[in-house]
Amino acid sequence: MNIVILGAGYAGLRTALNLDHQLREHGKDDAVTLIDQNSYHQLIQKIHVTATSGVHGSEAIYNLGQILSSRQINFVQGRVRTIAPLDREVLLEDGRSLPYDRLVIALGSETAYYNVPGAREHSLPLRTYTEATTLRDHLVAQFSAAAALSDPKQQRIMLTTAIVGGGCTGCELAGELAAWVSSLSKETGAPRSEVRIALLDRNKLLLKQFGPWATREAERVLDQHGVSVYLSTAIEAVEPHMLRVSGGRVLRAGTIVWVAGIRAPNIIADAGLPVNSAGRATVDHYLRVSGQDAIFALGDCAAIPAGADGSVLPSTASYAMRQGEYLAETIFAEIVGRMTRSYEPMKLGELVSLGPDNGVGNPLGMPIIGQPVLILKKGIEQYYRSSITAP
Ligand SMILES: Cc1cc2nc3c(=O)[nH]c(=O)nc-3n(C[C@H](O)[C@H](O)[C@H](O)COP(=O)(O)OP(=O)(O)OC[C@H]3O[C@@H](n4cnc5c(N)ncnc54)[C@H](O)[C@@H]3O)c2cc1C
């Protein structure tokens, strides 16, 4: 069988590694091909740190060639343009076509702008390693330019960072940025007293999936570090260095970061596959795309049922990775003609850092705050690193 996996993120890489392991252990020669636009796998937990304090590339990304060197996985670097389910092939932007017997779609997600005028054009996103380094370079440039000005009002605008989106990414970035600005001011000569960080969200709660206790804790910690939190604040338009918010107010900021939401890439809907309102492929309890025998989807780009109420699982690396483990087992079972079990999501909870010394989380449903969050996060990161580099 020829299995093609699109995307070498948390879901796709895990599927490929586990499937390869099982196939070789059982002496099978089915082909596994992994396709990604990048030559590296990015460690998402390091993205907001990369954007704010210059984590070295080697800490935030892994070369896929190295990870796969001891495997029999065929890695193809290229950007997927189209999926053609009727022809059972995938077309890349450079014109190559790859046929498949089984296709795994693990293409992750993209920033969602919800048609807010100017949002895409005048803000910086933060989902990838490249976006993180772009944001960091932009911040350094803003601070350096502000240092050369003499008007405090102009300096303040230039040194204001507005983060749109009070979910995990927005809170983690705000916390990390707040910890960085003092040394960045010193390095660039920008006046620390004019630095402002604003975190805005249209909802009444920060980190709304955790509930009010986490909002209170996150607000307390971020406020202590000088982050101004604006809740129930909808962004109506984004202009160069300016946000127009509900109630006719404006906020001027030299840096606007948009982390207000995600959606799946259009490739899935464009292939005629069934998707939900966020463009995520709808799948059954075996992660098979509805109505498709040969196509699976998982991770951020799949709408995986979370319960009887019609909700779907949240987009987290831990779910994506476990779905990859499950799918490798399922595809292997199909190859050897074994029965497959359905996917049962295990609710492990989430951990959110709020700067280098604090955080909130709900591992296994238990609310925790402070250092324990960071210790657990570090442990999980180390486990993950060793799981992808183990021979
Ligand atoms: C800043 C930030 C911090 C986060 N922190 C955490 C955290 O601490 N814990 C946690 O559990 N979750 C975290 N998340 C969420 C987590 O990153 C995602 O849920 C997870 O990465 C989803 O895995 P995935 O495999 O579905 O997608 P991804 O990991 O995004 O992988 C998708 C892959 O597809 C590739 N790709 C996309 N389009 C194409 C194309 N057209 N052609 C070829 N290749 C393509 C990409 O290059 C990428 O390698 C964070 C997210 C962000 C943005």
The ligand as an SDF file (V2000), in Angstrom:
LIG
                    3D

 53 58  0  0  0  0  0  0  0  0999 V2000
    2.1510   30.1330   19.2530 C   0  0  0  0  0  0  0  0  0  0  0  0
    1.4510   28.8150   19.4970 C   0  0  0  0  0  0  0  0  0  0  0  0
    1.7090   28.1070   20.6520 C   0  0  0  0  0  0  0  0  0  0  0  0
    1.0810   26.8640   20.8890 C   0  0  0  0  0  0  0  0  0  0  0  0
    1.3940   26.2030   22.0360 N   0  0  0  0  0  0  0  0  0  0  0  0
    0.8270   25.0080   22.2610 C   0  0  0  0  0  0  0  0  0  0  0  0
    1.1550   24.2840   23.4450 C   0  0  0  0  0  0  0  0  0  0  0  0
    1.9430   24.7440   24.2940 O   0  0  0  0  0  0  0  0  0  0  0  0
    0.5730   23.0750   23.6350 N   0  0  0  0  0  0  0  0  0  0  0  0
   -0.3040   22.5400   22.7290 C   0  0  0  0  0  0  0  0  0  0  0  0
   -0.7990   21.4160   22.9550 O   0  0  0  0  0  0  0  0  0  0  0  0
   -0.6490   23.2000   21.5940 N   0  0  0  0  0  0  0  0  0  0  0  0
   -0.1020   24.4130   21.3400 C   0  0  0  0  0  0  0  0  0  0  0  0
   -0.4470   25.1040   20.1990 N   0  0  0  0  0  0  0  0  0  0  0  0
   -1.3770   24.4840   19.2370 C   0  0  0  0  0  0  0  0  0  0  0  0
   -0.6080   23.5100   18.3320 C   0  0  0  0  0  0  0  0  0  0  0  0
    0.4240   24.1980   17.7130 O   0  0  0  0  0  0  0  0  0  0  0  0
   -1.4530   22.8830   17.2590 C   0  0  0  0  0  0  0  0  0  0  0  0
   -2.6610   22.4140   17.7810 O   0  0  0  0  0  0  0  0  0  0  0  0
   -0.6850   21.7170   16.6040 C   0  0  0  0  0  0  0  0  0  0  0  0
    0.5190   22.1880   16.0210 O   0  0  0  0  0  0  0  0  0  0  0  0
   -1.5480   21.0170   15.5700 C   0  0  0  0  0  0  0  0  0  0  0  0
   -0.8110   20.0090   14.9350 O   0  0  0  0  0  0  0  0  0  0  0  0
   -1.0530   19.6890   13.3960 P   0  0  0  0  0  0  0  0  0  0  0  0
   -0.1520   18.5700   13.0560 O   0  0  0  0  0  0  0  0  0  0  0  0
   -2.4990   19.5630   13.1320 O   0  0  0  0  0  0  0  0  0  0  0  0
   -0.5930   21.0170   12.6460 O   0  0  0  0  0  0  0  0  0  0  0  0
    0.8640   21.6450   12.5830 P   0  0  0  0  0  0  0  0  0  0  0  0
    1.6850   21.2060   13.7270 O   0  0  0  0  0  0  0  0  0  0  0  0
    0.6460   23.1040   12.3870 O   0  0  0  0  0  0  0  0  0  0  0  0
    1.4800   21.0060   11.2670 O   0  0  0  0  0  0  0  0  0  0  0  0
    0.9990   21.2920    9.9850 C   0  0  0  0  0  0  0  0  0  0  0  0
    2.1250   21.0410    9.0090 C   0  0  0  0  0  0  0  0  0  0  0  0
    1.6110   21.1410    7.6830 O   0  0  0  0  0  0  0  0  0  0  0  0
    2.5290   21.8620    6.8830 C   0  0  0  0  0  0  0  0  0  0  0  0
    1.7620   22.4730    5.7910 N   0  0  0  0  0  0  0  0  0  0  0  0
    0.7260   23.3260    5.8900 C   0  0  0  0  0  0  0  0  0  0  0  0
    0.2550   23.6370    4.6610 N   0  0  0  0  0  0  0  0  0  0  0  0
    1.0230   22.9770    3.7840 C   0  0  0  0  0  0  0  0  0  0  0  0
    1.0210   22.8640    2.3600 C   0  0  0  0  0  0  0  0  0  0  0  0
    0.1290   23.5030    1.5970 N   0  0  0  0  0  0  0  0  0  0  0  0
    1.9390   22.0790    1.7910 N   0  0  0  0  0  0  0  0  0  0  0  0
    2.8590   21.3990    2.5210 C   0  0  0  0  0  0  0  0  0  0  0  0
    2.9030   21.4620    3.8650 N   0  0  0  0  0  0  0  0  0  0  0  0
    1.9920   22.2320    4.4860 C   0  0  0  0  0  0  0  0  0  0  0  0
    3.1660   22.8670    7.8220 C   0  0  0  0  0  0  0  0  0  0  0  0
    4.4250   23.2990    7.3420 O   0  0  0  0  0  0  0  0  0  0  0  0
    3.2580   22.0570    9.1220 C   0  0  0  0  0  0  0  0  0  0  0  0
    4.4910   21.3980    9.2340 O   0  0  0  0  0  0  0  0  0  0  0  0
    0.1540   26.3540   19.9530 C   0  0  0  0  0  0  0  0  0  0  0  0
   -0.1130   27.0710   18.7800 C   0  0  0  0  0  0  0  0  0  0  0  0
    0.5300   28.2870   18.5570 C   0  0  0  0  0  0  0  0  0  0  0  0
    0.2340   29.0560   17.2980 C   0  0  0  0  0  0  0  0  0  0  0  0
  1  2  1  0
  2  3  1  0
  2 52  2  0
  3  4  2  0
  4  5  1  0
  4 50  1  0
  5  6  2  0
  6  7  1  0
  6 13  1  0
  7  8  2  0
  7  9  1  0
  9 10  1  0
 10 11  2  0
 10 12  1  0
 12 13  2  0
 13 14  1  0
 14 15  1  0
 14 50  1  0
 15 16  1  0
 16 17  1  0
 16 18  1  0
 18 19  1  0
 18 20  1  0
 20 21  1  0
 20 22  1  0
 22 23  1  0
 23 24  1  0
 24 25  2  0
 24 26  1  0
 24 27  1  0
 27 28  1  0
 28 29  2  0
 28 30  1  0
 28 31  1  0
 31 32  1  0
 32 33  1  0
 33 34  1  0
 33 48  1  0
 34 35  1  0
 35 36  1  0
 35 46  1  0
 36 37  1  0
 36 45  1  0
 37 38  2  0
 38 39  1  0
 39 40  1  0
 39 45  2  0
 40 41  1  0
 40 42  2  0
 42 43  1  0
 43 44  2  0
 44 45  1  0
 46 47  1  0
 46 48  1  0
 48 49  1  0
 50 51  2  0
 51 52  1  0
 52 53  1  0
M  END
$$$$
